[in-house]
Amino acid sequence: SRTKASPALETGTMNGTSATPTKRREQRQKEVFEKEQADYWARISNVISEPTTTVWQNLEREMVRYNSVLSERTKLLTETQSIRAQNEELKMLINRYLGAKVNEELIVPPFAMSEQ
């Protein structure tokens, strides 16, 4: 009686890997390529030194803070312009009220109080 060989032996594979030299060569080339890729990206990731990276991170953090300061300053300048415009309007109204004829009829005119 003749025993039948296992399917892995018949197809030339063991443990799901090809036993042919071409397949092994292709697998090895693939592994070499993947290692070269990993080495390349490892080298690229270390192009900028750690101190330089730290400087850039600190610079970014401070530029964000500076931007927020400038934004707040812009807001305050806009508010200041609005208050100045209101101040000018109030000055004009005070001058108009102080110059009104009704003030002459008062016992103590408003401009008499401002002179004291």
C-alpha positions in Angstrom: 0.0 0.0 0.0 1.2 3.3 -0.9 0.8 6.3 1.5 -0.4 9.5 0.1 1.9 12.6 0.6 0.5 15.6 2.4 -0.9 18.5 0.3 1.9 20.7 1.6 4.6 18.4 0.2 2.7 18.0 -3.1 2.5 21.7 -3.7 5.9 22.5 -2.4 4.7 24.6 0.5 5.3 24.3 4.3 3.4 26.3 6.9 1.8 28.4 4.2 5.0 29.7 2.8 6.3 28.8 -0.7 9.3 26.5 -0.9 10.3 27.6 -4.4 13.4 29.7 -4.8 11.6 32.4 -6.8 9.0 32.8 -4.0 11.7 32.9 -1.3 13.6 35.5 -3.3 10.5 37.6 -3.8 9.7 37.3 -0.1 13.3 38.3 0.8 13.2 41.3 -1.6 10.0 42.4 0.0 11.4 42.1 3.5 14.6 44.1 2.4 12.4 46.8 0.8 10.2 47.1 3.9 13.3 47.3 6.1 14.8 50.0 3.8 11.5 51.9 4.0 11.5 51.7 7.8 15.1 52.8 8.0 14.4 55.7 5.6 11.5 57.0 7.6 13.5 56.6 10.8 16.3 58.8 9.3 13.8 61.3 8.0 12.1 61.6 11.4 15.5 62.5 13.0 16.5 65.2 10.4 15.7 68.0 12.9 17.5 67.7 16.2 15.7 67.5 19.5 16.9 71.0 20.6 15.8 72.5 17.4 12.4 70.8 17.7 12.1 72.2 21.3 12.9 75.7 20.0 10.3 75.5 17.3 7.7 74.2 19.8 8.4 77.0 22.2 8.3 79.5 19.3 4.9 78.2 18.2 3.5 78.4 21.8 4.7 82.0 22.2 3.5 83.0 18.8 0.0 81.7 19.7 0.2 83.8 22.9 1.4 86.9 21.0 -1.5 86.4 18.5 -4.0 86.3 21.4 -2.4 89.5 22.8 -2.7 91.3 19.5 -6.3 90.1 19.1 -7.1 91.5 22.5 -5.3 94.7 21.7 -7.4 95.1 18.4 -10.6 94.6 20.4 -9.5 97.2 23.0 -8.5 99.7 20.3 -11.9 99.3 18.7 -13.6 99.8 22.0 -11.4 102.9 22.7 -12.4 104.4 19.4 -16.1 103.9 20.2 -15.6 105.5 23.7 -13.8 108.5 22.1 -16.7 109.0 19.7 -19.2 108.8 22.6 -17.0 111.3 24.5 -17.1 113.8 21.6 -20.8 113.4 21.4 -21.3 114.0 25.1 -19.0 117.1 24.9 -21.1 118.5 22.1 -24.3 117.9 24.1 -22.9 119.5 27.3 -21.8 122.6 25.3 -25.3 122.7 23.7 -27.0 122.5 27.1 -24.6 125.0 28.7 -25.4 127.5 25.9 -29.2 127.1 26.1 -31.2 130.2 27.0 -33.1 128.3 29.8 -29.8 128.3 31.8 -30.0 132.1 32.2 -33.3 131.8 34.0 -32.0 129.4 36.6 -31.0 130.8 40.1 -27.6 129.0 39.8 -26.7 128.5 36.2 -24.7 125.3 35.3 -21.7 127.2 34.1 -21.5 128.9 37.5 -21.0 125.5 39.2 -18.2 124.6 36.8 -16.2 127.8 37.6 -16.0 127.0 41.4 
